[in-house]
Amino acid sequence: MILFFGTRPGKPETIKLFNATCPYCQQRGTLTAITLKNYFHIFWIKLFKISSNTTIECSHCKRGYYENEFTDEMHRELSRIKK
């Protein structure tokens, strides 16, 4: 019997952060959060989430921020929107 299993990425989730300011260019409302989740699958059926990575990018200056670089304002806005 052949068993197909492994990991695969899910669909990216995009959230616009309207009330957060970019720390680099000081523009308000230009930040977009992108969350990518990886899933374990058997026969291409997603069973459970393995990991999740969130990055934020400014559409004005194109600066990207990883999770360890998020400001308190970014964290507050993400938690407010995700609820």
Secondary structure as the mmCIF struct_conf table of DSSP 4:
data_model
#
loop_
_struct_conf.conf_type_id
_struct_conf.id
_struct_conf.beg_label_comp_id
_struct_conf.beg_label_asym_id
_struct_conf.beg_label_seq_id
_struct_conf.end_label_comp_id
_struct_conf.end_label_asym_id
_struct_conf.end_label_seq_id
STRN STRN1 PHE A 5 PRO A 9
STRN STRN2 GLU A 13 LEU A 17
TURN_TY1_P TURN_TY1_P1 PHE A 18 ASN A 19
STRN STRN3 THR A 21 THR A 21
TURN_TY1_P TURN_TY1_P2 PRO A 23 CYS A 25
STRN STRN4 ARG A 28 ARG A 28
BEND BEND1 GLY A 29 GLY A 29
STRN STRN5 LEU A 31 ILE A 42
TURN_TY1_P TURN_TY1_P3 PHE A 43 TRP A 44
STRN STRN6 ILE A 45 CYS A 58
TURN_TY1_P TURN_TY1_P4 SER A 59 CYS A 61
STRN STRN7 GLY A 64 TYR A 65
HELX_RH_3T_P HELX_RH_3T_P1 GLU A 67 GLU A 69
HELX_RH_AL_P HELX_RH_AL_P1 ASP A 72 LYS A 82
#
